[in-house]
Each structure stands twice: as C-alpha cells, then as structure tokens.
Amino acid sequence: MFRPIDIVQCFHNAFRKDIFEIDESALKIASFSGDIGLVFDRLHILGEILDYHAKGEEAAVFPAVDKLRPFASPGYLFDHHELDSMVEALEEIRKKPDVLATARATAVLHSHLRIHLDKEDLYLYPILREQTTDDEQVAVGKIMSSKIPPERFPDLAQWLFPLLSLNDQVMVVKGWMTMMPPPVFRNAKLLIRKNVGDNWVKIVNLIPQLSE
C-alpha cells in the first residue's frame, strides 16, 4: 500500500543508480580512456541534489524519527557530513583532473553512499512509515521539497525520472500528487511527461487521474 513517505526511497534508488553508473564510468576511463569531464558533470549534479536531499532529511526526517526513537539520527547526520567531504574532495579534483584519483574517489563515494542509503531504508524510514500518519508524512515531504530551489526543480525532474524504474516513477507521481497543490502539480505533470519517455502511457494507465 502506498504511503507518502515511500517517495523518499525512490530518490534513494535514483542516487544508487546514478553513483553506480558514475563510478563505472570513472573506472573505465581510468582503465582505458574517455572524457573524465563528463564524469565530473554528472558528479556535480548528483552532489547538488544530494545536498538538497540531505538538508531535507536534517530539517524534517531526523527530527520526526527522534520523536519516536530518541537519539536515532546522529549516526545518519555523521554520514551526511562524510558525504559532504567526499563530494567536496571530488570538486577539488575537478580543478586539476586526475583520472586515477577520480576513480578512487568515486569508488569511496559509491560505497559510503550505498551503505548510508541502505541503513536509512532498513532502519530509519520504516519507523516513519509504520508509526506516523499520512498527514504527518506529507508534512515531512513538504519540508524536504522546500529545500529544493524552485528554479532547480526542472533540473531535478530531468535527473530523477530517467534513473527510476516504472514502479518508482509511479510512486513519485503519486507522492507529488499528494503533496503538491493542484496548480503546482499541473506544472510538475508537464515535467514528468517530458522526462519519463515511453513510460508516460503506462503511468497514466496506472494513475487514471493524470488523464483528467
């Protein structure tokens, strides 16, 4: 059964796929050849969206969890600080690109981010999913969304949807329909259709309200 907080795990899946592909590309370039600049372009976008996501969790998710499980969040906050340091280190490497240093750094970021997201999905979000109401979950989602500058929302949609499975795309659409006022969702709907490609028809079949 869909719960509004489920949308966060869809973002986690997008992060997993993106950093996996980035790390694979960096390794291939270090082993053979290629344009390392393209890797840094993807890393820059990933780092920006990861920062919005982390700020949203720190403002809404961690306080909500700590009300239910006191002192549950500090370890996750520590992870965020470590991820910040890793992203910043890659931005420094970008100034004087080194393919081997980049491959080593993306491998570390990939490993740490994957473990962090797995821990959140296994321990943190089930607490909110099972012990908060839909309205409380929507409130968390709205605070998280507020950390994304409105002018960057189209770029977020362009990054997000191609990285998601059909099931996760449907989950995000349902979440946005729940959290966004109708006028705002109408604009988001255009971005969704633009970025899901051939899956749009399937999504509409699964969410008939989209055709209204």
N, C-alpha and C positions, 0 to 999 in steps of 0.2 A: 504494500500500500504506500502510495506517495505521501511523504511528509515534506514540508517546505525546506527543512534543513538538509535534505538529500542533495540539493543543488550544489552544496559545497564539495561533496565528494566527486561530483562531475568535474569541477575545477581541478581537484586533485588529480584526477585521471588525465586531464589535459596537461598538467605540469609533468606528470610521469612520462607521457609520450613525447613531449617536447624535449625534455632534457635527455631522454634516451636517444632521440634522433640527433640532437646536437652533439652528444658525446660520441656517437658512432661516426658522425661526420668528422669530428676533430681527430679521432683515431686514424681514420682512413687517410686524411690529409697528412698527418704526421708520418704514416707508414709509406705512403706513395707520393701523392701531390694533390694540389687543389687550391682553391681560393679560401684562405683562412678568414678573409674579411666577411664572407657570408656567414661563417660560424659566429663571429662577433656581432653581426647584425641581429641574428636570432637570439643570442645571449642577452643583448641589450633589451630587446622586447620582453623576453622571459623575466629578466631581472626587474623591469618596471612593473609588470603585472604581479609578480611575486611580492613585490613591496606593497602594492595596494592590498593584496590578499592578507599579508601578514598584519598590516595596520588594522584591517577589518577584524581579524581574529582577536587582536590585542584589545580592541575597543569594545567588542561585543561577545565573542565566543568565550574567551578566557574568563571574564567576569561572571558570565552566566553559568559556566561549569563550576567555578569556585564557590558559587552559592550552594551548589548541590554536593560538591566534593571539595571541601576547603583545601587549599594549597595544592590543587591538582595541576595548575597551569605553569608554575615556574620552570619546570624542565622543558616545556614546549617553547617558552619565551627564550630560554637559553639557546635552543635550536635556531630560533629566528635570528638571534644575534650572530651566531656562527654562519648562517646562510648569508646574512648581510656582508660579513667579512669575505666570504668566498666570492660573492658577486663583485664586490669592490676590487678584490685582487685581480679578477679577470678583466675588469675595466682598466686597471693599471697595465696589464699585459697588452691590452689592445693598443696602447700608445706606442709600444715597441713590440710588434707582433713576433712571437716565437712559437712555432708550431708544436714543438715538443712540450714546452711549458703550458701551452694552451690545452693540449691533450691531457696532461697530468691534472691540470686544474679542473677541467670539465668532468674527469672521472671522479674526482673527490666530491664535486658538487652533485653529480648524479647520485653517488652512493648516499651522501648525507641527506639529500632531499627525499630520496625514495624511502629511506628508513624513517625520516620525520613524518612523512605523509602516511606511511603505513601505521605508525604509532597513533597518529591522530584518528585515523579511520577505525582502528581496532579498539582504542580506549576512550578517546575524548568525545567523538561525535555520537556514539551510541548512548552516552549519558544524556545528551540533549535530545536525541531522537525519542528516547523512551520516557523521559521524565519532564518534558516541557510540552505545553500546548502548541497547537498550530499557530495561534496568535503570537505566542512568545517566540516561536521560531521565525515567523515573518518579521518580527521586530529586530531580531538578530540579523536577518538577511538585509534589511533596510539599512541598518547601521554599516554593515560591511560594504554595501553598494555605495554608500555615501563617501567612501574613501577613494572612489574612482572619479577623477575629474570628468565632468560631463563631456568636455571636448575630446576626451580619450576613449569614450565609450565605443565609437565605431571601430577603433583600432582593437579594442578588447574583443569585440564580436568577431572581427576578421581573424584574430589569433585563435579564439576559443573554438568555434564550431568545426573547422576542418580537423581539429585534433580529437573530436569526440565520436564515439560510436553513435549509431542511430538511437539506441536506448537512452544514452546520456543527453543527446540533443533534445529528445522529447522531455526528459526530466528538467533540463534547463528552461525550456519553453514554458512548461507548467509552473515552474518556480517563478519565472518573471511575470507570468500572468497573474499569479497570486500576490506578488509583491508590488507591482507597478500600477499606478492609476491608469485607467483606460487610455487617456491621451498619450501618456508616455509609452505605454506598450504598443500603441499603433506605430510609433516611430521605430521601436525596437523590432517589431514584426518585419519591417522592411529590411532591416539589417540581418535578421535571421534568414529570411528568404534568399538574400543575396549571398550568404556565406555557407548555407547547407547544401547547395548544389542540387543534385538529383534527388536528395532525400526529402525535399520540400513536400512533394506529393504524399510520401509515406507519412510524414509528420502530420499533415492535415488529416489524413485518414485516421490517425491515432488520436488527434485532438480536433474533433469536428468544429469546435468553437472558432478555430482560426479562419474558417471559410465565411464566417458571419460578417 
